[in-house]
Amino acid sequence: GGLLNATFGNATEMIISIYALEHGMVRVVQQSLLGSILSNMLLVLGCAFFCGGICHYKKDQVFNK
């Protein structure tokens, strides 16, 4: 469920992927999935840094421990 939610987050992407698969454009679908996964990973990482900055505003943050 989580993988499908991450890769096919909106209906437009799902429709384009189905159309591309019907017309043999497998590479387009693969690249679309890869882009969606990477953008979701970057969004989560950015949100984690943002929330960490809010929670520990006055402290020095160390990210290598």
PDB file with one MODEL, atoms N, CA, C and O in Angstrom:
MODEL        1
ATOM      1  N   GLY A   1       0.805  -1.198   0.000  1.00  0.00           N
ATOM      2  CA  GLY A   1       0.000   0.000   0.000  1.00  0.00           C
ATOM      3  C   GLY A   1       0.845   1.257   0.000  1.00  0.00           C
ATOM      4  O   GLY A   1       0.560   2.203  -0.735  1.00  0.00           O
ATOM      5  N   GLY A   2       1.892   1.272   0.829  1.00  0.00           N
ATOM      6  CA  GLY A   2       2.725   2.460   0.934  1.00  0.00           C
ATOM      7  C   GLY A   2       3.494   2.750  -0.341  1.00  0.00           C
ATOM      8  O   GLY A   2       3.650   3.907  -0.730  1.00  0.00           O
ATOM      9  N   LEU A   3       3.976   1.700  -0.992  1.00  0.00           N
ATOM     10  CA  LEU A   3       4.707   1.892  -2.248  1.00  0.00           C
ATOM     11  C   LEU A   3       3.794   2.429  -3.336  1.00  0.00           C
ATOM     12  O   LEU A   3       4.180   3.320  -4.092  1.00  0.00           O
ATOM     13  N   LEU A   4       2.584   1.889  -3.417  1.00  0.00           N
ATOM     14  CA  LEU A   4       1.631   2.402  -4.409  1.00  0.00           C
ATOM     15  C   LEU A   4       1.258   3.843  -4.111  1.00  0.00           C
ATOM     16  O   LEU A   4       1.116   4.650  -5.029  1.00  0.00           O
ATOM     17  N   ASN A   5       1.100   4.171  -2.845  1.00  0.00           N
ATOM     18  CA  ASN A   5       0.769   5.549  -2.475  1.00  0.00           C
ATOM     19  C   ASN A   5       1.918   6.488  -2.823  1.00  0.00           C
ATOM     20  O   ASN A   5       1.687   7.611  -3.269  1.00  0.00           O
ATOM     21  N   ALA A   6       3.148   6.039  -2.624  1.00  0.00           N
ATOM     22  CA  ALA A   6       4.306   6.884  -2.919  1.00  0.00           C
ATOM     23  C   ALA A   6       4.519   7.048  -4.416  1.00  0.00           C
ATOM     24  O   ALA A   6       4.927   8.117  -4.870  1.00  0.00           O
ATOM     25  N   THR A   7       4.245   5.997  -5.190  1.00  0.00           N
ATOM     26  CA  THR A   7       4.537   6.073  -6.617  1.00  0.00           C
ATOM     27  C   THR A   7       3.372   6.600  -7.437  1.00  0.00           C
ATOM     28  O   THR A   7       3.581   7.327  -8.409  1.00  0.00           O
ATOM     29  N   PHE A   8       2.156   6.248  -7.066  1.00  0.00           N
ATOM     30  CA  PHE A   8       0.984   6.711  -7.810  1.00  0.00           C
ATOM     31  C   PHE A   8       0.155   7.628  -6.916  1.00  0.00           C
ATOM     32  O   PHE A   8      -1.011   7.346  -6.637  1.00  0.00           O
ATOM     33  N   GLY A   9       0.760   8.721  -6.471  1.00  0.00           N
ATOM     34  CA  GLY A   9       0.102   9.600  -5.525  1.00  0.00           C
ATOM     35  C   GLY A   9      -1.091  10.337  -6.087  1.00  0.00           C
ATOM     36  O   GLY A   9      -2.012  10.659  -5.336  1.00  0.00           O
ATOM     37  N   ASN A  10      -1.113  10.615  -7.357  1.00  0.00           N
ATOM     38  CA  ASN A  10      -2.258  11.344  -7.902  1.00  0.00           C
ATOM     39  C   ASN A  10      -2.824  10.623  -9.127  1.00  0.00           C
ATOM     40  O   ASN A  10      -2.152   9.805  -9.754  1.00  0.00           O
ATOM     41  N   ALA A  11      -4.035  10.940  -9.436  1.00  0.00           N
ATOM     42  CA  ALA A  11      -4.752  10.248 -10.517  1.00  0.00           C
ATOM     43  C   ALA A  11      -4.152  10.551 -11.887  1.00  0.00           C
ATOM     44  O   ALA A  11      -4.156   9.686 -12.762  1.00  0.00           O
ATOM     45  N   THR A  12      -3.643  11.745 -12.085  1.00  0.00           N
ATOM     46  CA  THR A  12      -3.061  12.106 -13.377  1.00  0.00           C
ATOM     47  C   THR A  12      -1.874  11.209 -13.712  1.00  0.00           C
ATOM     48  O   THR A  12      -1.749  10.722 -14.836  1.00  0.00           O
ATOM     49  N   GLU A  13      -1.026  11.003 -12.750  1.00  0.00           N
ATOM     50  CA  GLU A  13       0.139  10.145 -12.977  1.00  0.00           C
ATOM     51  C   GLU A  13      -0.298   8.708 -13.266  1.00  0.00           C
ATOM     52  O   GLU A  13       0.306   8.029 -14.096  1.00  0.00           O
ATOM     53  N   MET A  14      -1.327   8.254 -12.594  1.00  0.00           N
ATOM     54  CA  MET A  14      -1.844   6.904 -12.819  1.00  0.00           C
ATOM     55  C   MET A  14      -2.394   6.770 -14.243  1.00  0.00           C
ATOM     56  O   MET A  14      -2.128   5.776 -14.918  1.00  0.00           O
ATOM     57  N   ILE A  15      -3.152   7.756 -14.697  1.00  0.00           N
ATOM     58  CA  ILE A  15      -3.736   7.712 -16.041  1.00  0.00           C
ATOM     59  C   ILE A  15      -2.645   7.737 -17.106  1.00  0.00           C
ATOM     60  O   ILE A  15      -2.700   6.978 -18.074  1.00  0.00           O
ATOM     61  N   ILE A  16      -1.663   8.601 -16.929  1.00  0.00           N
ATOM     62  CA  ILE A  16      -0.565   8.678 -17.899  1.00  0.00           C
ATOM     63  C   ILE A  16       0.224   7.372 -17.926  1.00  0.00           C
ATOM     64  O   ILE A  16       0.640   6.918 -18.992  1.00  0.00           O
ATOM     65  N   SER A  17       0.429   6.774 -16.766  1.00  0.00           N
ATOM     66  CA  SER A  17       1.160   5.504 -16.706  1.00  0.00           C
ATOM     67  C   SER A  17       0.404   4.385 -17.410  1.00  0.00           C
ATOM     68  O   SER A  17       1.005   3.591 -18.134  1.00  0.00           O
ATOM     69  N   ILE A  18      -0.901   4.313 -17.207  1.00  0.00           N
ATOM     70  CA  ILE A  18      -1.702   3.288 -17.877  1.00  0.00           C
ATOM     71  C   ILE A  18      -1.672   3.491 -19.389  1.00  0.00           C
ATOM     72  O   ILE A  18      -1.515   2.532 -20.144  1.00  0.00           O
ATOM     73  N   TYR A  19      -1.822   4.732 -19.825  1.00  0.00           N
ATOM     74  CA  TYR A  19      -1.775   5.039 -21.260  1.00  0.00           C
ATOM     75  C   TYR A  19      -0.416   4.653 -21.846  1.00  0.00           C
ATOM     76  O   TYR A  19      -0.342   4.049 -22.916  1.00  0.00           O
ATOM     77  N   ALA A  20       0.654   5.006 -21.136  1.00  0.00           N
ATOM     78  CA  ALA A  20       1.997   4.702 -21.635  1.00  0.00           C
ATOM     79  C   ALA A  20       2.232   3.197 -21.702  1.00  0.00           C
ATOM     80  O   ALA A  20       2.851   2.712 -22.649  1.00  0.00           O
ATOM     81  N   LEU A  21       1.746   2.455 -20.712  1.00  0.00           N
ATOM     82  CA  LEU A  21       1.913   1.001 -20.746  1.00  0.00           C
ATOM     83  C   LEU A  21       1.131   0.373 -21.889  1.00  0.00           C
ATOM     84  O   LEU A  21       1.604  -0.571 -22.521  1.00  0.00           O
ATOM     85  N   GLU A  22      -0.065   0.891 -22.160  1.00  0.00           N
ATOM     86  CA  GLU A  22      -0.864   0.361 -23.266  1.00  0.00           C
ATOM     87  C   GLU A  22      -0.188   0.586 -24.612  1.00  0.00           C
ATOM     88  O   GLU A  22      -0.389  -0.186 -25.549  1.00  0.00           O
ATOM     89  N   HIS A  23       0.613   1.644 -24.709  1.00  0.00           N
ATOM     90  CA  HIS A  23       1.284   1.963 -25.969  1.00  0.00           C
ATOM     91  C   HIS A  23       2.753   1.541 -25.964  1.00  0.00           C
ATOM     92  O   HIS A  23       3.530   1.981 -26.812  1.00  0.00           O
ATOM     93  N   GLY A  24       3.130   0.698 -25.021  1.00  0.00           N
ATOM     94  CA  GLY A  24       4.473   0.130 -25.006  1.00  0.00           C
ATOM     95  C   GLY A  24       5.572   1.060 -24.551  1.00  0.00           C
ATOM     96  O   GLY A  24       6.741   0.812 -24.848  1.00  0.00           O
ATOM     97  N   MET A  25       5.243   2.117 -23.844  1.00  0.00           N
ATOM     98  CA  MET A  25       6.249   3.069 -23.375  1.00  0.00           C
ATOM     99  C   MET A  25       6.655   2.736 -21.936  1.00  0.00           C
ATOM    100  O   MET A  25       6.392   3.497 -21.005  1.00  0.00           O
ATOM    101  N   VAL A  26       7.294   1.594 -21.786  1.00  0.00           N
ATOM    102  CA  VAL A  26       7.671   1.120 -20.454  1.00  0.00           C
ATOM    103  C   VAL A  26       8.708   2.043 -19.820  1.00  0.00           C
ATOM    104  O   VAL A  26       8.670   2.290 -18.615  1.00  0.00           O
ATOM    105  N   ARG A  27       9.622   2.546 -20.621  1.00  0.00           N
ATOM    106  CA  ARG A  27      10.681   3.419 -20.095  1.00  0.00           C
ATOM    107  C   ARG A  27      10.097   4.701 -19.496  1.00  0.00           C
ATOM    108  O   ARG A  27      10.596   5.197 -18.486  1.00  0.00           O
ATOM    109  N   VAL A  28       9.055   5.230 -20.107  1.00  0.00           N
ATOM    110  CA  VAL A  28       8.402   6.435 -19.581  1.00  0.00           C
ATOM    111  C   VAL A  28       7.817   6.154 -18.199  1.00  0.00           C
ATOM    112  O   VAL A  28       7.938   6.971 -17.287  1.00  0.00           O
ATOM    113  N   VAL A  29       7.188   4.999 -18.054  1.00  0.00           N
ATOM    114  CA  VAL A  29       6.589   4.637 -16.766  1.00  0.00           C
ATOM    115  C   VAL A  29       7.676   4.426 -15.715  1.00  0.00           C
ATOM    116  O   VAL A  29       7.516   4.843 -14.568  1.00  0.00           O
ATOM    117  N   GLN A  30       8.775   3.786 -16.096  1.00  0.00           N
ATOM    118  CA  GLN A  30       9.869   3.570 -15.153  1.00  0.00           C
ATOM    119  C   GLN A  30      10.448   4.894 -14.666  1.00  0.00           C
ATOM    120  O   GLN A  30      10.689   5.067 -13.471  1.00  0.00           O
ATOM    121  N   GLN A  31      10.667   5.816 -15.578  1.00  0.00           N
ATOM    122  CA  GLN A  31      11.226   7.109 -15.198  1.00  0.00           C
ATOM    123  C   GLN A  31      10.248   7.914 -14.348  1.00  0.00           C
ATOM    124  O   GLN A  31      10.655   8.632 -13.435  1.00  0.00           O
ATOM    125  N   SER A  32       8.975   7.793 -14.649  1.00  0.00           N
ATOM    126  CA  SER A  32       7.953   8.478 -13.862  1.00  0.00           C
ATOM    127  C   SER A  32       7.925   7.959 -12.430  1.00  0.00           C
ATOM    128  O   SER A  32       7.828   8.737 -11.481  1.00  0.00           O
ATOM    129  N   LEU A  33       8.009   6.641 -12.280  1.00  0.00           N
ATOM    130  CA  LEU A  33       8.032   6.047 -10.942  1.00  0.00           C
ATOM    131  C   LEU A  33       9.280   6.463 -10.177  1.00  0.00           C
ATOM    132  O   LEU A  33       9.208   6.789  -8.993  1.00  0.00           O
ATOM    133  N   LEU A  34      10.416   6.451 -10.850  1.00  0.00           N
ATOM    134  CA  LEU A  34      11.663   6.845 -10.210  1.00  0.00           C
ATOM    135  C   LEU A  34      11.611   8.300  -9.754  1.00  0.00           C
ATOM    136  O   LEU A  34      12.022   8.616  -8.637  1.00  0.00           O
ATOM    137  N   GLY A  35      11.115   9.176 -10.603  1.00  0.00           N
ATOM    138  CA  GLY A  35      10.995  10.585 -10.234  1.00  0.00           C
ATOM    139  C   GLY A  35      10.058  10.796  -9.069  1.00  0.00           C
ATOM    140  O   GLY A  35      10.328  11.618  -8.194  1.00  0.00           O
ATOM    141  N   SER A  36       8.969  10.070  -9.046  1.00  0.00           N
ATOM    142  CA  SER A  36       8.012  10.194  -7.955  1.00  0.00           C
ATOM    143  C   SER A  36       8.614   9.721  -6.637  1.00  0.00           C
ATOM    144  O   SER A  36       8.440  10.369  -5.605  1.00  0.00           O
ATOM    145  N   ILE A  37       9.313   8.606  -6.669  1.00  0.00           N
ATOM    146  CA  ILE A  37       9.936   8.080  -5.450  1.00  0.00           C
ATOM    147  C   ILE A  37      11.005   9.038  -4.938  1.00  0.00           C
ATOM    148  O   ILE A  37      11.069   9.304  -3.738  1.00  0.00           O
ATOM    149  N   LEU A  38      11.843   9.558  -5.830  1.00  0.00           N
ATOM    150  CA  LEU A  38      12.901  10.482  -5.407  1.00  0.00           C
ATOM    151  C   LEU A  38      12.330  11.772  -4.837  1.00  0.00           C
ATOM    152  O   LEU A  38      12.828  12.278  -3.832  1.00  0.00           O
ATOM    153  N   SER A  39      11.297  12.306  -5.465  1.00  0.00           N
ATOM    154  CA  SER A  39      10.718  13.549  -4.954  1.00  0.00           C
ATOM    155  C   SER A  39      10.069  13.335  -3.595  1.00  0.00           C
ATOM    156  O   SER A  39      10.142  14.212  -2.734  1.00  0.00           O
ATOM    157  N   ASN A  40       9.438  12.188  -3.387  1.00  0.00           N
ATOM    158  CA  ASN A  40       8.851  11.907  -2.079  1.00  0.00           C
ATOM    159  C   ASN A  40       9.926  11.735  -1.013  1.00  0.00           C
ATOM    160  O   ASN A  40       9.741  12.162   0.126  1.00  0.00           O
ATOM    161  N   MET A  41      11.043  11.115  -1.372  1.00  0.00           N
ATOM    162  CA  MET A  41      12.131  10.954  -0.404  1.00  0.00           C
ATOM    163  C   MET A  41      12.702  12.311  -0.010  1.00  0.00           C
ATOM    164  O   MET A  41      12.966  12.554   1.167  1.00  0.00           O
ATOM    165  N   LEU A  42      12.894  13.191  -0.982  1.00  0.00           N
ATOM    166  CA  LEU A  42      13.431  14.514  -0.685  1.00  0.00           C
ATOM    167  C   LEU A  42      12.455  15.336   0.142  1.00  0.00           C
ATOM    168  O   LEU A  42      12.875  16.103   1.009  1.00  0.00           O
ATOM    169  N   LEU A  43      11.161  15.189  -0.111  1.00  0.00           N
ATOM    170  CA  LEU A  43      10.161  15.908   0.667  1.00  0.00           C
ATOM    171  C   LEU A  43      10.197  15.468   2.121  1.00  0.00           C
ATOM    172  O   LEU A  43      10.155  16.306   3.022  1.00  0.00           O
ATOM    173  N   VAL A  44      10.274  14.168   2.360  1.00  0.00           N
ATOM    174  CA  VAL A  44      10.310  13.657   3.733  1.00  0.00           C
ATOM    175  C   VAL A  44      11.583  14.103   4.437  1.00  0.00           C
ATOM    176  O   VAL A  44      11.528  14.503   5.600  1.00  0.00           O
ATOM    177  N   LEU A  45      12.723  14.045   3.767  1.00  0.00           N
ATOM    178  CA  LEU A  45      13.978  14.480   4.368  1.00  0.00           C
ATOM    179  C   LEU A  45      13.939  15.971   4.699  1.00  0.00           C
ATOM    180  O   LEU A  45      14.383  16.382   5.771  1.00  0.00           O
ATOM    181  N   GLY A  46      13.413  16.772   3.787  1.00  0.00           N
ATOM    182  CA  GLY A  46      13.298  18.203   4.041  1.00  0.00           C
ATOM    183  C   GLY A  46      12.376  18.507   5.205  1.00  0.00           C
ATOM    184  O   GLY A  46      12.666  19.389   6.014  1.00  0.00           O
ATOM    185  N   CYS A  47      11.268  17.787   5.298  1.00  0.00           N
ATOM    186  CA  CYS A  47      10.343  17.973   6.429  1.00  0.00           C
ATOM    187  C   CYS A  47      11.005  17.581   7.741  1.00  0.00           C
ATOM    188  O   CYS A  47      10.783  18.229   8.764  1.00  0.00           O
ATOM    189  N   ALA A  48      11.819  16.520   7.725  1.00  0.00           N
ATOM    190  CA  ALA A  48      12.515  16.093   8.940  1.00  0.00           C
ATOM    191  C   ALA A  48      13.500  17.164   9.402  1.00  0.00           C
ATOM    192  O   ALA A  48      13.567  17.468  10.593  1.00  0.00           O
ATOM    193  N   PHE A  49      14.262  17.737   8.477  1.00  0.00           N
ATOM    194  CA  PHE A  49      15.188  18.806   8.845  1.00  0.00           C
ATOM    195  C   PHE A  49      14.435  20.039   9.343  1.00  0.00           C
ATOM    196  O   PHE A  49      14.863  20.681  10.302  1.00  0.00           O
ATOM    197  N   PHE A  50      13.333  20.366   8.705  1.00  0.00           N
ATOM    198  CA  PHE A  50      12.546  21.532   9.101  1.00  0.00           C
ATOM    199  C   PHE A  50      11.986  21.358  10.510  1.00  0.00           C
ATOM    200  O   PHE A  50      12.082  22.262  11.340  1.00  0.00           O
ATOM    201  N   CYS A  51      11.405  20.194  10.770  1.00  0.00           N
ATOM    202  CA  CYS A  51      10.838  19.940  12.104  1.00  0.00           C
ATOM    203  C   CYS A  51      11.930  19.887  13.164  1.00  0.00           C
ATOM    204  O   CYS A  51      11.731  20.355  14.285  1.00  0.00           O
ATOM    205  N   GLY A  52      13.083  19.322  12.818  1.00  0.00           N
ATOM    206  CA  GLY A  52      14.205  19.311  13.756  1.00  0.00           C
ATOM    207  C   GLY A  52      14.686  20.716  14.068  1.00  0.00           C
ATOM    208  O   GLY A  52      15.068  21.010  15.201  1.00  0.00           O
ATOM    209  N   GLY A  53      14.666  21.584  13.066  1.00  0.00           N
ATOM    210  CA  GLY A  53      15.058  22.970  13.299  1.00  0.00           C
ATOM    211  C   GLY A  53      14.081  23.714  14.182  1.00  0.00           C
ATOM    212  O   GLY A  53      14.484  24.564  14.977  1.00  0.00           O
ATOM    213  N   ILE A  54      12.800  23.405  14.053  1.00  0.00           N
ATOM    214  CA  ILE A  54      11.794  24.050  14.897  1.00  0.00           C
ATOM    215  C   ILE A  54      11.895  23.551  16.336  1.00  0.00           C
ATOM    216  O   ILE A  54      11.828  24.341  17.277  1.00  0.00           O
ATOM    217  N   CYS A  55      12.056  22.240  16.503  1.00  0.00           N
ATOM    218  CA  CYS A  55      12.090  21.656  17.856  1.00  0.00           C
ATOM    219  C   CYS A  55      13.352  22.037  18.613  1.00  0.00           C
ATOM    220  O   CYS A  55      13.301  22.216  19.830  1.00  0.00           O
ATOM    221  N   HIS A  56      14.472  22.166  17.935  1.00  0.00           N
ATOM    222  CA  HIS A  56      15.757  22.441  18.589  1.00  0.00           C
ATOM    223  C   HIS A  56      16.302  23.782  18.096  1.00  0.00           C
ATOM    224  O   HIS A  56      17.440  23.868  17.633  1.00  0.00           O
ATOM    225  N   TYR A  57      15.484  24.814  18.202  1.00  0.00           N
ATOM    226  CA  TYR A  57      15.820  26.114  17.624  1.00  0.00           C
ATOM    227  C   TYR A  57      17.027  26.753  18.294  1.00  0.00           C
ATOM    228  O   TYR A  57      17.899  27.281  17.604  1.00  0.00           O
ATOM    229  N   LYS A  58      17.101  26.719  19.606  1.00  0.00           N
ATOM    230  CA  LYS A  58      18.162  27.421  20.340  1.00  0.00           C
ATOM    231  C   LYS A  58      19.413  26.569  20.549  1.00  0.00           C
ATOM    232  O   LYS A  58      20.420  27.084  21.035  1.00  0.00           O
ATOM    233  N   LYS A  59      19.382  25.297  20.201  1.00  0.00           N
ATOM    234  CA  LYS A  59      20.501  24.395  20.465  1.00  0.00           C
ATOM    235  C   LYS A  59      21.352  24.218  19.211  1.00  0.00           C
ATOM    236  O   LYS A  59      20.886  24.403  18.087  1.00  0.00           O
ATOM    237  N   ASP A  60      22.618  23.852  19.438  1.00  0.00           N
ATOM    238  CA  ASP A  60      23.474  23.463  18.318  1.00  0.00           C
ATOM    239  C   ASP A  60      23.082  22.061  17.895  1.00  0.00           C
ATOM    240  O   ASP A  60      23.006  21.153  18.723  1.00  0.00           O
ATOM    241  N   GLN A  61      22.837  21.885  16.619  1.00  0.00           N
ATOM    242  CA  GLN A  61      22.437  20.576  16.121  1.00  0.00           C
ATOM    243  C   GLN A  61      23.643  19.859  15.525  1.00  0.00           C
ATOM    244  O   GLN A  61      24.425  20.443  14.775  1.00  0.00           O
ATOM    245  N   VAL A  62      23.776  18.590  15.872  1.00  0.00           N
ATOM    246  CA  VAL A  62      24.849  17.748  15.351  1.00  0.00           C
ATOM    247  C   VAL A  62      24.191  16.596  14.615  1.00  0.00           C
ATOM    248  O   VAL A  62      23.364  15.885  15.186  1.00  0.00           O
ATOM    249  N   PHE A  63      24.551  16.404  13.350  1.00  0.00           N
ATOM    250  CA  PHE A  63      23.888  15.403  12.523  1.00  0.00           C
ATOM    251  C   PHE A  63      24.722  14.149  12.304  1.00  0.00           C
ATOM    252  O   PHE A  63      24.302  13.260  11.563  1.00  0.00           O
ATOM    253  N   ASN A  64      25.901  14.054  12.933  1.00  0.00           N
ATOM    254  CA  ASN A  64      26.743  12.884  12.684  1.00  0.00           C
ATOM    255  C   ASN A  64      26.835  11.952  13.886  1.00  0.00           C
ATOM    256  O   ASN A  64      27.763  11.146  13.955  1.00  0.00           O
ATOM    257  N   LYS A  65      25.907  12.032  14.834  1.00  0.00           N
ATOM    258  CA  LYS A  65      25.936  11.140  16.001  1.00  0.00           C
ATOM    259  C   LYS A  65      24.768  10.210  15.972  1.00  0.00           C
ATOM    260  O   LYS A  65      24.616   9.382  16.870  1.00  0.00           O
TER     261      LYS A  65
ENDMDL
END
